[in-house]
């Protein structure tokens, strides 16, 4: 990261601000920044407006089929961005099933795809809090004569506001740094900072400009996080929470109808239709229905690719395994340290800084990580650029924040007095760590491994910088296929997307199965 | 000197002084109760002795050896936490055996069975901790803390999370377990019935200071100050001449007389005072009366009374004289 910032200022061995100044002076830059912000704000607003009713229905009401619905809602988040992009492109294409909407390659289409991707984030973060909100505050307000609407506005909304804000800031980050979706759906017309960095680096080879853009993005992200953090502390107050899920109650037709209709439409139109469409479209060939697209995966697509798609699948699996191993080992160590509550203020501050540093990749975006690797690890003593280990390392860095976010709540939920009890029974620091933290962290490990593996499988941003032509991963291959003309190439992209989606979903389904109660998101 | 010696101990949380220069000695085999309201510093003192909080001043010694800098797990002190802090990922047996991991397997198993017997839970070894009731969980916690034969056992309000009847039963279990195992113990509580039932000596703490440490009967008969007497339940405090008028003990001008729960009795040759209120408490009737100096005092009788006056006098055996 430091190498990246330095590269923005240093040209030909001397310190200069020219690179930055040139980028800042270009009207194109400001158009791109504006585009990025507009896209992120629109995506966040829509996701929040649709997600809050969804959180209510899925976490506050009890009805048959809720488990299935929750599972359906959580699928998009783990789908690779390239797959999402391909699904929506094909859906909105001029001759696609929703072509009549005229949304092909439009701003609205990108926002819809972003909402598809981030709806889960809002539902989960808000729902997790809402499910444990003590209903008696709302009941007290009702008894005092407030209408249901007034109760929602004056009691419930202030209570869930911190969760809404933290979910929204996360979604804003994801939207502002979305790469795969914009690359696949918008092309150059809707470039954001993220795609522009890629364009400047790989197409124009203008590294200082790319570095300058990375810095602008860093500033935007940090500003957004600061604003969100301040808003959150202002709205945060002691909440009356219940430890169990007893705050939920059976579905009732009158108060729950509106959220049910909204959620039903969203889940069907926004989530189910694109996913089903992707699968259906993968079976459409020039001469009717068939497996032809899947059979073509064994070929290089008449020269469009350097290797058959199945080879890319193998590449992806191998790289994902390596990345997953790295991310989980690192993640466990970081979580163990970050879960400590040292007594000395200096150490406590150190832990907070560590926590923030390892969350940075979450906000900095995969493209910046890939770009940073490209320009810092390319000379002795650490010349890894041509080494095949570079991609797993970069993917591990991208996956690390989510691994930490999965393990940390589990470790933080451990009552510190459990460690004290172990110590007082004669357990030294090592034994206490193994028997208390270790045993409980194991429960979160399955989910962490699943996340790391799924993210590495679908990782496109960083990989697109580092992948070598003769050794591509599945998302890279899909992106290359969709950029080529010809029905066969498009069909192969569809089939490959389905394969990638199925692989990711299978990994996540297995991980969900062992999810501990404490882990959210 | 053998046993525990705490000298000038200070525990600080930031700027707040929780324990302020406290001295305490516990001899081997002795049980000392620490009594005090919440926030009086008694739990902080306990954590300081255990090594869970660093001492900002003073020393903790065992058999004249300074253990202030010895890490928690090497002090050889045991602790029973207020909410048990059982390890939920282990069985009852696993919890009991946790502190015995250095011992061979069969010795460990024997000790676990022996201790389950001591706390009256024989045969519970294979149970999951989450299947236990509150009282059972605390008994397992007690057995777990006794298992490694700690040279000193620290009990931090171990019964305060339980309801009254369970508490009264478990005080007996605790007392028997500590006596039969000959354990040296410090027992922190805010309930003086518990403290008096268990302890050889009782220390009363307030605002981080140790006000008095004495055997229960001495403490009860001779509270060192008005604060201690108040905490023990002496109420109200009256001047010497007022006490004399009611048939109670006389005292100097810089002293007051505290009326204990059985200090004011109905007596035919006493003084008639107005009844303010009558209420039931555990089978007795508490009658609040207004004594001549205007304060309210309580008389305990068997039945509710008709009329609005009661003739009472002070029993010197139920009253104490303390400095103002």
Interface residues (C-beta under 8 A of the other chain):
Chain A: X343 X415 X417 X418 X420 X421 X422 X423 X424 X425 X426 X427 X428 X429 X431 X432 X435 X436 X439 X440
Chain B: X50 X52 X54 X71 X72 X73 X74 X76 X77 X78 X79 X81 X85 X87 X89 X98 X99 X101 X102 X144 X145 X147 X148
